[in-house]
Amino acid sequence: MTDFRQDKAIYLQMAERICDGILGGEYTPGERIPSVRELAVMLGVNANTAVRAYDTLSQEGIIVTRRGLGYFVAEDARGKILENRRLRFMDETLPEVFRQMRLLDIPFGTIAEKWECSKKESGSDSDPDSRH
């Protein structure tokens, strides 16, 4: 059984985990993902909750159903996930970061320095703007 956070519906957290698997390479485009029953058993939830997670992912075009065969990762799933998460970050997370920076009087230059250190530590020297 998996631990879920209390601040978000379980089916949404399940959908996020599938998306994380796609982004992390666990599931590749065109690959079959676990069935509703398999996912429900793996995560220790009701099958109806797994159905809601898959319905959400289907509506977003991240997974597709092949009648009689199951659910598969859409060919453009990775791009859709990145686009959705970037928009959510820009609309929800970043405004809160900026608010905290103002409250704590943290200059943008300090954040830029931390960003550069983070890129070096992770071995990522690429410019994020070049990936769009």
DSSP file (Angstrom, degrees, kcal/mol; ACC not computed):
  #  RESIDUE AA STRUCTURE BP1 BP2  ACC     N-H-->O    O-->H-N    N-H-->O    O-->H-N    TCO  KAPPA ALPHA  PHI   PSI    X-CA   Y-CA   Z-CA
    1    1 A M              0   0    0      0, 0.0     2,-0.3     0, 0.0    43,-0.2   0.000 360.0 360.0 360.0 140.6    0.0    0.0    0.0
    2    2 A T        -     0   0    0     41,-1.4     2,-0.4     1,-0.0    41,-0.0  -0.726 360.0-119.7-101.8 145.2    1.3    3.4   -0.9
    3    3 A D        -     0   0    0     -2,-0.3     2,-0.3     0, 0.0    -1,-0.0  -0.695  30.6-164.9 -82.5 133.0    1.2    6.6    1.2
    4    4 A F        -     0   0    0     -2,-0.4     2,-0.1     2,-0.0     6,-0.1  -0.892  21.4-111.7-117.3 149.9   -0.8    9.4   -0.3
    5    5 A R        -     0   0    0     -2,-0.3     3,-0.5     1,-0.1     8,-0.1  -0.418  16.2-137.2 -74.2 154.3   -0.8   13.1    0.7
    6    6 A Q  S    S+     0   0    0      1,-0.2    -1,-0.1    -2,-0.1     4,-0.1   0.612  93.2  71.4 -85.6 -13.7   -4.0   14.5    2.3
    7    7 A D  S    S+     0   0    0      2,-0.1     2,-0.3     1,-0.1    -1,-0.2   0.466  99.9  40.6 -87.0  -0.7   -3.9   17.7    0.3
    8    8 A K  S    S-     0   0    0     -3,-0.5     5,-0.1     0, 0.0    -1,-0.1  -0.998  93.4 -91.3-148.2 146.2   -4.9   16.2   -3.1
    9    9 A A     >  -     0   0    0     -2,-0.3     4,-1.9     1,-0.1     3,-0.4  -0.239  35.1-125.7 -56.6 141.9   -7.4   13.6   -4.3
   10   10 A I  H  > S+     0   0    0      1,-0.2     4,-2.5     2,-0.2     5,-0.2   0.885 108.6  55.7 -59.8 -41.6   -5.8   10.1   -4.5
   11   11 A Y  H  > S+     0   0    0      1,-0.2     4,-2.1     2,-0.2    -1,-0.2   0.856 107.3  50.2 -63.8 -32.5   -6.8    9.6   -8.2
   12   12 A L  H  > S+     0   0    0     -3,-0.4     4,-2.2     2,-0.2    -1,-0.2   0.884 110.1  49.9 -70.3 -37.9   -4.9   12.8   -9.1
   13   13 A Q  H  X S+     0   0    0     -4,-1.9     4,-1.9     2,-0.2    -2,-0.2   0.876 110.1  51.2 -66.0 -36.7   -1.9   11.6   -7.2
   14   14 A M  H  X S+     0   0    0     -4,-2.5     4,-2.0     2,-0.2    -2,-0.2   0.923 109.1  50.0 -64.9 -43.6   -2.1    8.3   -9.0
   15   15 A A  H  X S+     0   0    0     -4,-2.1     4,-2.4     1,-0.2    -2,-0.2   0.904 109.4  52.4 -60.9 -41.1   -2.3   10.1  -12.4
   16   16 A E  H  X S+     0   0    0     -4,-2.2     4,-2.8     1,-0.2    -1,-0.2   0.882 106.6  53.1 -62.0 -38.4    0.8   12.2  -11.4
   17   17 A R  H  X S+     0   0    0     -4,-1.9     4,-2.1     2,-0.2    -1,-0.2   0.888 108.3  49.1 -66.4 -38.6    2.7    9.0  -10.6
   18   18 A I  H  X S+     0   0    0     -4,-2.0     4,-1.9     2,-0.2    -1,-0.2   0.932 112.3  49.2 -63.8 -43.8    2.0    7.6  -14.0
   19   19 A C  H  X S+     0   0    0     -4,-2.4     4,-2.9     1,-0.2     5,-0.2   0.905 108.7  52.7 -61.1 -41.5    3.1   10.9  -15.5
   20   20 A D  H  X S+     0   0    0     -4,-2.8     4,-2.6     1,-0.2     6,-0.2   0.899 107.9  52.1 -59.3 -40.1    6.3   10.7  -13.4
   21   21 A G  H  <>S+     0   0    0     -4,-2.1     5,-2.0     2,-0.2     6,-1.6   0.865 110.5  47.7 -63.9 -36.6    6.9    7.2  -14.8
   22   22 A I  H ><5S+     0   0    0     -4,-1.9     3,-1.1     4,-0.2    -2,-0.2   0.939 114.2  45.4 -69.3 -47.3    6.5    8.5  -18.3
   23   23 A L  H 3<5S+     0   0    0     -4,-2.9    -2,-0.2     1,-0.2    -1,-0.2   0.867 113.6  51.0 -63.2 -35.8    8.9   11.4  -17.7
   24   24 A G  T 3<5S-     0   0    0     -4,-2.6    -1,-0.2    -5,-0.2    -2,-0.2   0.481 117.0-111.6 -82.6  -2.4   11.3    9.1  -15.9
   25   25 A G  T < 5S+     0   0    0     -3,-1.1    -3,-0.2    -4,-0.4    -4,-0.1   0.507  85.4 120.1  86.8   3.8   11.4    6.6  -18.8
   26   26 A E  S   <S+     0   0    0     -5,-2.0     2,-0.4    -6,-0.2    -4,-0.2   0.873  83.9  32.5 -66.6 -36.2    9.6    3.8  -16.9
   27   27 A Y  S    S-     0   0    0     -6,-1.6    -2,-0.3    -9,-0.1    -1,-0.2  -0.989  81.4-161.8-122.2 128.9    6.8    4.0  -19.5
   28   28 A T    >   -     0   0    0     -2,-0.4     3,-2.5     4,-0.1    45,-0.4  -0.699  37.6 -73.1-109.3 160.6    7.7    4.9  -23.1
   29   29 A P  T 3  S+     0   0    0      0, 0.0    45,-0.2     0, 0.0    46,-0.2  -0.229 120.7  14.0 -53.2 133.2    5.5    6.1  -26.0
   30   30 A G  T 3  S+     0   0    0     43,-2.7     2,-0.2     1,-0.3    44,-0.1   0.328  97.6 130.1  83.9  -7.9    3.3    3.2  -27.3
   31   31 A E    <   -     0   0    0     -3,-2.5    42,-2.5    43,-0.1    -1,-0.3  -0.540  62.3-113.5 -82.9 144.7    4.0    1.0  -24.3
   32   32 A R  B     -A   72   0A   0     40,-0.2    40,-0.3    -2,-0.2    -4,-0.1  -0.522  29.7-153.8 -71.9 139.9    1.3   -0.7  -22.3
   33   33 A I        -     0   0    0     38,-2.5    38,-0.4    -2,-0.2     6,-0.0  -0.679  38.4 -68.1-107.1 168.4    0.8    0.5  -18.8
   34   34 A P        -     0   0    0      0, 0.0    -1,-0.2     0, 0.0    37,-0.1  -0.175  56.5-108.9 -55.7 147.8   -0.6   -1.5  -15.9
   35   35 A S     >  -     0   0    0      1,-0.1     4,-2.9    -3,-0.1     5,-0.2  -0.199  33.9-100.0 -67.3 168.6   -4.3   -2.4  -16.1
   36   36 A V  H  > S+     0   0    0      1,-0.2     4,-2.6     2,-0.2     5,-0.2   0.933 126.2  46.4 -55.9 -47.5   -6.8   -0.7  -13.8
   37   37 A R  H  > S+     0   0    0      2,-0.2     4,-2.5     1,-0.2     5,-0.2   0.922 112.0  50.2 -64.0 -44.2   -6.8   -3.8  -11.6
   38   38 A E  H  > S+     0   0    0      1,-0.2     4,-2.8     2,-0.2    -2,-0.2   0.928 113.1  46.3 -59.8 -45.6   -3.0   -4.1  -11.6
   39   39 A L  H  X S+     0   0    0     -4,-2.9     4,-2.3     2,-0.2    -2,-0.2   0.921 111.3  51.7 -63.9 -43.7   -2.6   -0.4  -10.7
   40   40 A A  H  X>S+     0   0    0     -4,-2.6     5,-2.3    -5,-0.2     4,-1.0   0.910 113.6  44.0 -60.0 -43.3   -5.3   -0.6   -7.9
   41   41 A V  H  <5S+     0   0    0     -4,-2.5     3,-0.4     3,-0.2    -2,-0.2   0.927 112.1  52.9 -67.2 -44.9   -3.6   -3.7   -6.4
   42   42 A M  H  <5S+     0   0    0     -4,-2.8    -2,-0.2     1,-0.2    -1,-0.2   0.888 120.1  33.4 -57.3 -40.7   -0.1   -2.1   -6.7
   43   43 A L  H  <5S-     0   0    0     -4,-2.3   -41,-1.4    -5,-0.2    -1,-0.2   0.467 107.7-120.7 -99.5  -2.7   -1.2    1.0   -4.9
   44   44 A G  T  <5 +     0   0    0     -4,-1.0     2,-0.3    -3,-0.4    -3,-0.2   0.905  67.9 126.6  67.7  42.6   -3.7   -0.5   -2.5
   45   45 A V      < -     0   0    0     -5,-2.3    -1,-0.2    -6,-0.2     2,-0.1  -0.795  67.5 -83.5-125.7 169.4   -6.7    1.5   -3.7
   46   46 A N    >>  -     0   0    0     -2,-0.3     4,-1.4     1,-0.1     3,-0.9  -0.438  37.5-122.8 -68.0 144.0  -10.2    0.8   -5.0
   47   47 A A  H 3> S+     0   0    0      1,-0.3     4,-2.3     2,-0.2     5,-0.1   0.832 111.6  61.8 -59.8 -33.0  -10.4    0.0   -8.7
   48   48 A N  H 3> S+     0   0    0      1,-0.2     4,-1.9     2,-0.2    -1,-0.3   0.847 101.1  53.0 -62.7 -32.9  -12.8    2.9   -9.2
   49   49 A T  H <> S+     0   0    0     -3,-0.9     4,-1.9     2,-0.2    -1,-0.2   0.901 108.8  48.9 -67.7 -40.8  -10.1    5.2   -8.0
   50   50 A A  H  X S+     0   0    0     -4,-1.4     4,-2.5     2,-0.2    -2,-0.2   0.882 108.0  54.9 -64.9 -38.5   -7.7    3.8  -10.6
   51   51 A V  H  X S+     0   0    0     -4,-2.3     4,-2.7     1,-0.2    -2,-0.2   0.915 107.2  50.3 -60.1 -43.1  -10.4    4.2  -13.2
   52   52 A R  H  X S+     0   0    0     -4,-1.9     4,-2.2     2,-0.2    -1,-0.2   0.896 109.5  51.0 -62.8 -40.4  -10.7    7.9  -12.3
   53   53 A A  H  X S+     0   0    0     -4,-1.9     4,-2.2     1,-0.2    -2,-0.2   0.937 113.3  44.4 -62.2 -46.0   -6.9    8.3  -12.6
   54   54 A Y  H  X S+     0   0    0     -4,-2.5     4,-2.5     2,-0.2    -2,-0.2   0.866 110.5  54.6 -68.8 -36.0   -6.9    6.7  -16.1
   55   55 A D  H  X S+     0   0    0     -4,-2.7     4,-2.5     2,-0.2    -1,-0.2   0.918 109.0  49.3 -60.7 -42.5  -10.0    8.7  -17.2
   56   56 A T  H  X S+     0   0    0     -4,-2.2     4,-1.6     1,-0.2    -2,-0.2   0.933 112.5  46.5 -61.6 -47.0   -8.1   11.9  -16.3
   57   57 A L  H  <>S+     0   0    0     -4,-2.2     5,-2.5     1,-0.2     6,-1.1   0.858 112.3  51.2 -65.4 -35.7   -5.0   10.8  -18.2
   58   58 A S  H ><5S+     0   0    0     -4,-2.5     3,-1.4     1,-0.2    -2,-0.2   0.923 108.2  51.3 -65.9 -44.3   -7.1    9.8  -21.2
   59   59 A Q  H 3<5S+     0   0    0     -4,-2.5    -1,-0.2     1,-0.3    -2,-0.2   0.834 109.7  50.7 -62.3 -32.4   -8.9   13.2  -21.2
   60   60 A E  T 3<5S-     0   0    0     -4,-1.6    -1,-0.3    -5,-0.2    -2,-0.2   0.505 114.8-118.4 -83.4  -4.1   -5.5   14.9  -21.2
   61   61 A G  T < 5S+     0   0    0     -3,-1.4    15,-0.2    -4,-0.3    -3,-0.2   0.710  82.0 119.2  76.5  20.0   -4.3   12.8  -24.1
   62   62 A I  S   <S+     0   0    0     -5,-2.5    12,-2.5    -6,-0.2     2,-0.3   0.809  77.3  24.7 -88.2 -33.4   -1.5   11.2  -22.1
   63   63 A I  E     -B   73   0A   0     -6,-1.1     2,-0.3    10,-0.3    10,-0.2  -0.917  70.0-154.5-126.9 158.7   -2.8    7.7  -22.4
   64   64 A V  E     -B   72   0A   0      8,-2.8     8,-2.9    -2,-0.3     2,-0.4  -0.945  14.6-127.5-130.0 152.5   -4.9    5.9  -25.0
   65   65 A T  E     -B   71   0A   0     -2,-0.3     2,-0.6     6,-0.2     6,-0.2  -0.840  11.5-162.3-100.4 134.4   -7.2    2.9  -24.8
   66   66 A R  E >>  -B   70   0A   0      4,-2.9     3,-3.2    -2,-0.4     4,-1.9  -0.954  36.5-112.0-114.0 110.6   -6.8    0.1  -27.3
   67   67 A R  T 34 S+     0   0    0     -2,-0.6     4,-0.0     1,-0.3    -2,-0.0  -0.084  96.4   1.0 -48.4 125.2  -10.0   -1.9  -27.1
   68   68 A G  T 34 S+     0   0    0      1,-0.1    -1,-0.3     0, 0.0    -3,-0.0   0.324 126.4  69.4  80.3  -8.6   -9.4   -5.3  -25.6
   69   69 A L  T <4 S-     0   0    0     -3,-3.2     2,-0.3     1,-0.3    -2,-0.2   0.692  94.1-126.7-113.0 -27.3   -5.7   -4.6  -25.1
   70   70 A G  E  <  - B   0  66A   0     -4,-1.9    -4,-2.9   -38,-0.1     2,-0.4  -0.828  44.4 -25.1 119.9-157.5   -5.6   -2.0  -22.3
   71   71 A Y  E     - B   0  65A   0    -38,-0.4   -38,-2.5    -2,-0.3     2,-0.3  -0.796  53.4-173.4-104.3 140.7   -4.1    1.4  -21.8
   72   72 A F  E     -AB  32  64A   0     -8,-2.9    -8,-2.8    -2,-0.4     2,-0.3  -0.941  32.3-100.0-133.3 152.9   -1.0    2.6  -23.6
   73   73 A V  E     - B   0  63A   0    -42,-2.5   -43,-2.7   -45,-0.4   -10,-0.3  -0.569  44.1-118.5 -71.7 128.8    1.2    5.7  -23.4
   74   74 A A    >   -     0   0    0    -12,-2.5     3,-1.5    -2,-0.3     4,-0.3  -0.321  20.6-116.7 -65.2 151.7    0.3    8.2  -26.1
   75   75 A E  T 3  S+     0   0    0      1,-0.3     3,-0.3   -46,-0.2    -1,-0.1   0.847 115.5  36.7 -60.4 -35.7    3.0    9.0  -28.6
   76   76 A D  T 3> S+     0   0    0    -15,-0.2     4,-1.9     1,-0.2    -1,-0.3   0.095  82.6 116.4-104.9  22.4    3.2   12.7  -27.5
   77   77 A A  H <> S+     0   0    0     -3,-1.5     4,-2.7     1,-0.2     5,-0.2   0.903  71.4  54.3 -59.1 -45.9    2.5   12.1  -23.8
   78   78 A R  H  > S+     0   0    0     -4,-0.3     4,-2.6    -3,-0.3    -1,-0.2   0.921 109.5  47.4 -58.0 -46.4    5.9   13.4  -22.6
   79   79 A G  H  > S+     0   0    0      1,-0.2     4,-2.4     2,-0.2    -1,-0.2   0.891 112.4  49.6 -62.6 -40.5    5.4   16.7  -24.4
   80   80 A K  H  X S+     0   0    0     -4,-1.9     4,-2.6     2,-0.2    -2,-0.2   0.907 111.3  48.8 -65.9 -41.6    1.9   17.1  -23.0
   81   81 A I  H  X S+     0   0    0     -4,-2.7     4,-2.9     2,-0.2     5,-0.3   0.944 112.4  48.0 -63.0 -47.9    3.0   16.3  -19.5
   82   82 A L  H  X S+     0   0    0     -4,-2.6     4,-2.5    -5,-0.2     5,-0.2   0.919 112.5  49.0 -59.7 -43.8    5.9   18.8  -19.7
   83   83 A E  H  X S+     0   0    0     -4,-2.4     4,-2.3     2,-0.2    -1,-0.2   0.932 113.5  46.4 -61.7 -46.5    3.6   21.5  -21.1
   84   84 A N  H  X S+     0   0    0     -4,-2.6     4,-2.4     1,-0.2    -2,-0.2   0.919 115.3  45.8 -61.8 -44.8    1.0   20.9  -18.4
   85   85 A R  H  X S+     0   0    0     -4,-2.9     4,-2.4     2,-0.2    -1,-0.2   0.865 111.4  51.6 -71.2 -35.2    3.5   20.9  -15.6
   86   86 A R  H  X S+     0   0    0     -4,-2.5     4,-2.7    -5,-0.3    -1,-0.2   0.928 111.4  47.8 -65.2 -43.8    5.4   24.0  -16.8
   87   87 A L  H  X S+     0   0    0     -4,-2.3     4,-2.5    -5,-0.2     5,-0.2   0.926 112.9  48.2 -61.4 -44.7    2.1   25.9  -17.0
   88   88 A R  H  X>S+     0   0    0     -4,-2.4     4,-2.7     2,-0.2     5,-1.0   0.897 112.0  50.1 -63.6 -39.8    1.1   24.8  -13.5
   89   89 A F  I  <>S+     0   0    0     -4,-2.4     5,-3.1     3,-0.2     4,-0.3   0.941 113.7  44.8 -61.8 -47.4    4.6   25.8  -12.2
   90   90 A M  I  <5S+     0   0    0     -4,-2.7    -2,-0.2     1,-0.2    -1,-0.2   0.867 121.5  38.4 -66.4 -36.7    4.4   29.2  -13.8
   91   91 A D  I  <5S+     0   0    0     -4,-2.5    -2,-0.2    -5,-0.2    -1,-0.2   0.787 133.8  15.2 -85.9 -29.3    0.8   29.8  -12.7
   92   92 A E  I  X5S+     0   0    0     -4,-2.7     4,-0.8    -5,-0.2    -3,-0.2   0.820 127.3  36.5-113.9 -51.4    0.9   28.3   -9.2
   93   93 A T  I  ><S+     0   0    0     -5,-1.0     4,-2.1    -4,-0.3     3,-0.4   0.948 112.0  52.9 -76.0 -50.2    4.4   27.6   -7.8
   94   94 A L  H  ><S+     0   0    0     -5,-3.1     4,-2.9     1,-0.2     5,-0.2   0.885 104.7  54.6 -59.9 -43.0    6.3   30.6   -9.2
   95   95 A P  H  > S+     0   0    0      0, 0.0     4,-2.1     0, 0.0    -1,-0.2   0.890 110.4  48.2 -57.7 -36.2    4.0   33.3   -7.8
   96   96 A E  H  X S+     0   0    0     -4,-0.8     4,-2.4    -3,-0.4    -2,-0.2   0.890 110.0  51.5 -70.3 -38.3    4.4   31.7   -4.3
   97   97 A V  H  X S+     0   0    0     -4,-2.1     4,-2.5     2,-0.2    -1,-0.2   0.939 111.2  48.1 -60.5 -47.1    8.2   31.6   -4.7
   98   98 A F  H  X S+     0   0    0     -4,-2.9     4,-2.3     2,-0.2    -2,-0.2   0.895 110.1  52.0 -61.8 -40.0    8.2   35.3   -5.7
   99   99 A R  H  X S+     0   0    0     -4,-2.1     4,-2.5    -5,-0.2    -1,-0.2   0.927 111.4  46.8 -61.6 -44.8    5.9   36.1   -2.7
  100  100 A Q  H  X S+     0   0    0     -4,-2.4     4,-2.5     1,-0.2    -2,-0.2   0.885 109.5  54.2 -65.4 -38.7    8.3   34.3   -0.4
  101  101 A M  H  X>S+     0   0    0     -4,-2.5     5,-2.6     2,-0.2     4,-0.6   0.918 110.8  46.3 -61.1 -42.9   11.3   36.1   -1.9
  102  102 A R  H ><5S+     0   0    0     -4,-2.3     3,-0.7     3,-0.2    -2,-0.2   0.933 113.5  48.4 -65.0 -45.1    9.7   39.5   -1.3
  103  103 A L  H 3<5S+     0   0    0     -4,-2.5    -2,-0.2     1,-0.2    -1,-0.2   0.882 118.9  39.0 -62.2 -38.7    8.7   38.6    2.3
  104  104 A L  H 3<5S-     0   0    0     -4,-2.5    -1,-0.2    -5,-0.2    -2,-0.2   0.417 108.2-123.5 -93.7   0.8   12.2   37.3    3.0
  105  105 A D  T <<5 +     0   0    0     -3,-0.7    -3,-0.2    -4,-0.6    -4,-0.1   0.929  50.1 163.8  55.3  50.9   14.0   40.0    1.1
  106  106 A I      < -     0   0    0     -5,-2.6    -1,-0.2    -6,-0.1    -2,-0.1  -0.888  32.8-133.9 -99.4 117.2   15.9   37.5   -1.1
  107  107 A P    >>  -     0   0    0      0, 0.0     4,-1.2     0, 0.0     3,-1.0  -0.359  16.2-120.0 -70.5 150.9   17.3   39.2   -4.2
  108  108 A F  H 3> S+     0   0    0      1,-0.3     4,-2.5     2,-0.2     5,-0.2   0.847 111.2  65.2 -58.4 -34.6   16.8   37.6   -7.6
  109  109 A G  H 3> S+     0   0    0      1,-0.2     4,-2.2     2,-0.2    -1,-0.3   0.854  97.8  54.4 -57.4 -36.3   20.6   37.4   -8.0
  110  110 A T  H <> S+     0   0    0     -3,-1.0     4,-2.1     2,-0.2    -1,-0.2   0.906 109.3  47.3 -64.5 -41.6   20.8   35.0   -5.1
  111  111 A I  H  X S+     0   0    0     -4,-1.2     4,-2.5     2,-0.2    -2,-0.2   0.909 109.8  53.4 -65.7 -41.8   18.3   32.7   -6.7
  112  112 A A  H  X S+     0   0    0     -4,-2.5     4,-2.3     1,-0.2    -2,-0.2   0.898 108.4  50.4 -60.3 -40.7   20.2   32.9  -10.0
  113  113 A E  H  X S+     0   0    0     -4,-2.2     4,-2.3     2,-0.2    -1,-0.2   0.928 110.5  48.7 -62.5 -45.1   23.4   31.8   -8.2
  114  114 A K  H  X S+     0   0    0     -4,-2.1     4,-2.5     1,-0.2    -2,-0.2   0.881 109.4  54.0 -61.8 -38.2   21.6   28.9   -6.6
  115  115 A W  H  X S+     0   0    0     -4,-2.5     4,-2.2     2,-0.2    -1,-0.2   0.929 108.7  47.9 -61.4 -46.2   20.2   27.9  -10.0
  116  116 A E  H  X S+     0   0    0     -4,-2.3     4,-2.0     1,-0.2    -2,-0.2   0.908 112.4  49.0 -62.6 -42.6   23.7   27.9  -11.5
  117  117 A C  H  X S+     0   0    0     -4,-2.3     4,-2.5     1,-0.2    -1,-0.2   0.904 110.0  52.4 -62.6 -40.9   25.0   25.8   -8.6
  118  118 A S  H  X S+     0   0    0     -4,-2.5     4,-2.0     1,-0.2     6,-0.3   0.897 107.8  50.6 -62.6 -41.7   22.1   23.4   -9.0
  119  119 A K  H  X>S+     0   0    0     -4,-2.2     5,-2.1     1,-0.2     4,-0.7   0.906 111.7  48.2 -63.5 -41.4   22.8   22.9  -12.8
  120  120 A K  H ><5S+     0   0    0     -4,-2.0     3,-0.5     1,-0.2    -2,-0.2   0.910 111.1  50.4 -65.4 -42.1   26.5   22.2  -12.1
  121  121 A E  H 3<5S+     0   0    0     -4,-2.5    -1,-0.2     1,-0.2    -2,-0.2   0.855 114.7  43.4 -64.9 -35.0   25.6   19.7   -9.3
  122  122 A S  H 3<5S-     0   0    0     -4,-2.0    -1,-0.2    -5,-0.2    -2,-0.2   0.545 111.6-119.4 -88.5  -5.9   23.2   17.9  -11.6
  123  123 A G  T <<5S+     0   0    0     -4,-0.7     2,-0.8    -3,-0.5    -3,-0.2   0.661  71.4 133.0  77.9  15.5   25.5   18.0  -14.5
  124  124 A S      < +     0   0    0     -5,-2.1    -1,-0.2    -6,-0.3    -2,-0.2  -0.838  16.0 157.2-105.1  99.0   23.0   20.0  -16.6
  125  125 A D        +     0   0    0     -2,-0.8    -1,-0.1    -3,-0.1    -5,-0.1   0.384  38.2 117.3 -98.1   2.7   24.7   22.9  -18.2
  126  126 A S  S    S-     0   0    0     -7,-0.1    -2,-0.0     1,-0.1     5,-0.0  -0.380  72.3-113.3 -74.7 151.3   22.1   23.3  -20.9
  127  127 A D    >   -     0   0    0      1,-0.1     3,-1.7    -2,-0.1     4,-0.3  -0.727  18.1-144.9 -81.4 120.8   20.0   26.4  -21.2
  128  128 A P  G >  S+     0   0    0      0, 0.0     3,-1.3     0, 0.0     4,-0.2   0.791  97.9  62.4 -60.5 -26.9   16.4   25.5  -20.4
  129  129 A D  G >  S+     0   0    0      1,-0.3     3,-1.0     2,-0.2    -2,-0.0   0.751  93.1  64.3 -69.4 -21.8   15.2   28.1  -23.0
  130  130 A S  G <  S+     0   0    0     -3,-1.7    -1,-0.3     1,-0.2    -4,-0.0   0.591  91.7  65.4 -77.1  -8.1   16.9   26.1  -25.7
  131  131 A R  G <         0   0    0     -3,-1.3    -1,-0.2    -4,-0.3    -2,-0.2   0.489 360.0 360.0 -92.3  -3.2   14.6   23.1  -25.1
  132  132 A H    <         0   0    0     -3,-1.0    -1,-0.2    -4,-0.2    -2,-0.1   0.487 360.0 360.0 -83.3 360.0   11.3   24.9  -26.2
